[in-house]
Amino acid sequence: MQPAKSLTNVDTAEYIATKLKVARQHQKVSQQKCGKLLGVSTQQYQKYETGGTRLSAADLFVIADHLQQPIESFFPRQNGTEDAIEVLATSRETVLAADAFNGISDSELRDRMLGLLRTLSRKKEVTHA
């Protein structure tokens, strides 16, 4: 068994920022509302989610409670293991793709996009096999 990879402060801050965004979007809460809850502007709150500014432990506790998430869910596991859902939920590319996909209001177009993604992912599997 390989030893767990040691995370830097930057890695942890980026992880927290991404988990914060995913949790907020999952609960369908606006950045504006979260900013108000913390007494900061929407722009400042956006910086928390992009990792531009670090969130204090006290503010993270308030947001976690408001988003109905256990505080430990915002931190990487200490044993270095993550399940597939956790990896997907914290991947910047996945978050950006989900944001773009959620912006498509036409359900038929969303279904077509899913079909395209499935086709492309199968082609990749065949190409790399």
C-alpha atoms as one frame of an Amber mdcrd trajectory, in Angstrom:
protein
   0.000   0.000   0.000   1.328   3.428  -0.921   1.637   6.151   1.705  -1.005
   8.873   1.565  -0.050  11.936  -0.444   0.657  14.907   1.761  -1.549  17.885
   0.978  -0.195  21.411   1.006  -2.069  24.386   2.420  -2.803  25.456  -1.162
  -4.228  22.020  -2.046  -6.456  22.095   1.027  -7.636  25.666   0.354  -8.544
  24.777  -3.241 -10.326  21.642  -2.061 -12.373  23.624   0.461 -13.212  26.295
  -2.136 -14.468  23.713  -4.634 -16.449  21.769  -2.028 -17.989  25.052  -0.872
 -19.235  25.822  -4.385 -20.558  22.307  -4.948 -22.428  22.299  -1.611 -23.946
  25.728  -2.260 -25.094  24.758  -5.748 -26.491  21.467  -4.481 -28.646  23.359
  -1.967 -29.613  25.914  -4.652 -28.418  28.843  -2.531 -27.115  31.987  -4.218
 -23.672  33.447  -3.655 -25.417  36.658  -2.669 -27.313  34.903   0.138 -24.141
  33.224   1.424 -22.326  36.548   1.329 -25.100  38.211   3.324 -25.007  35.394
   5.861 -21.292  36.065   6.409 -21.602  39.845   6.229 -19.508  40.144   3.061
 -20.246  41.235  -0.500 -21.174  38.774  -3.225 -17.808  39.504  -4.858 -15.972
  38.620  -1.647 -17.947  35.418  -1.312 -17.081  34.519  -4.934 -13.411  34.788
  -3.966 -14.008  32.156  -1.280 -15.357  29.765  -3.922 -12.551  30.388  -6.398
  -9.851  30.092  -3.765  -8.814  33.726  -4.223  -9.441  34.379  -0.526  -9.415
  31.843   2.255 -12.467  31.387   4.404 -11.996  31.494   8.168 -12.852  28.402
  10.181 -15.662  30.298  11.916 -17.186  31.393   8.596 -16.849  27.887   7.177
 -18.708  26.562  10.208 -21.559  29.068   9.607 -21.788  28.212   5.893 -21.600
  24.455   6.522 -24.474  24.734   8.978 -26.532  26.859   6.574 -25.886  24.442
   3.691 -26.722  21.496   5.973 -23.316  19.903   5.440 -21.103  18.363   8.102
 -18.024  20.537   8.550 -15.724  17.591   7.861 -17.176  17.230   4.361 -15.249
  20.369   3.361 -11.874  18.804   4.138  -9.933  16.085   2.318  -9.809  12.764
   4.111  -6.667  12.320   6.162  -6.069   8.771   4.967  -5.772  10.028   1.394
  -8.697   7.998   0.061 -11.568   9.459  -1.876 -14.495   7.753  -3.503 -15.367
   8.360  -7.156 -18.203  10.789  -6.334 -15.908  12.854  -4.139 -13.288  13.084
  -6.873 -15.890  14.129  -9.440 -17.490  16.663  -7.124 -14.173  18.363  -6.477
 -12.791  18.350 -10.004 -12.709  21.916 -11.352 -13.556  20.624 -14.837 -16.572
  18.734 -13.521 -17.829  21.773 -11.628 -17.410  23.995 -14.705 -19.125  21.434
 -16.935 -21.992  21.088 -14.460 -22.358  24.882 -14.310 -22.523  25.093 -18.097
 -24.920  22.148 -18.338 -27.227  23.633 -15.681 -27.335  26.833 -17.719 -29.094
  25.024 -20.586 -32.811  25.568 -20.031 -34.016  23.487 -23.004 -34.537  19.900
 -21.720 -34.315  18.418 -25.223 -30.970  20.113 -25.768 -29.728  18.843 -22.386
 -30.718  15.293 -23.392 -28.816  15.675 -26.671 -25.772  16.988 -24.827 -25.852
  13.955 -22.507 -26.028  11.684 -25.523 -23.057  13.450 -27.084 -21.033  13.145
 -23.879 -21.822   9.449 -23.614 -20.800   8.902 -27.247 -17.555  10.813 -26.787
 -16.674   8.948 -23.599 -17.216   5.594 -25.337 -14.997   6.671 -28.251 -12.228
   7.533 -25.770 -12.533   4.091 -24.164 -12.299   2.367 -27.558  -9.336   4.544
 -28.632  -7.372   3.853 -25.441  -8.210   0.128 -25.236
